Amino acid sequence: MRAPLMAAAAILGLTALAPPASAATQYQFTPSERNGVCYVEFPGPNLPGEDKPFSIEFSYRVRDGNLGVTIKVNGWDKAQKADPEKKIPMTLVMDTGTTAPSRSGGYESGFNDTAWAGWGPEPSAPVFALLQKAKTVSVKFDGMTLGPVDLQMKGLAYTSLNMCADEVRKRG
């Protein structure tokens, strides 16, 4: 029940940043929260050389500020065949020209096939701050460039995660 409320709050909180109604802009993002972790997911283009679309999910663990990124795909052979124990860091490339390499990452396969990355609690703060100015992001992972992914509005990923984190903190 909280996810729809958070989505409404996120949209309402972002109306000051939105273009005029005459611009008829539609936003496609999915905010959510589970167990003190805030998420926001955006649709992406197809994987390189494949007809499979992916989405990018940013996660923010409120208790310590740990930022994570997950590339989600349904039926990604490369992820299904990959060694889940192999460490493969990910680099975010923002449209602002900044990059942010992760300290960890790899593949997982389950309900979704994924590439994931984590920055760790302390190194996450500057990466999280980069999302304030980003409108698009690409991901460099395992020799591939995924994206760019349209985050639809400068700072939307940051604002969505930050608003969720504020709500989690209020609940204690």
Summary of the structure (lengths in Angstrom):
residues: 172
radius of gyration: 15.8
end to end distance: 17.9
largest distance: 50.4
contacts: 520
relative contact order: 0.21
helix: 27%
strand: 38%
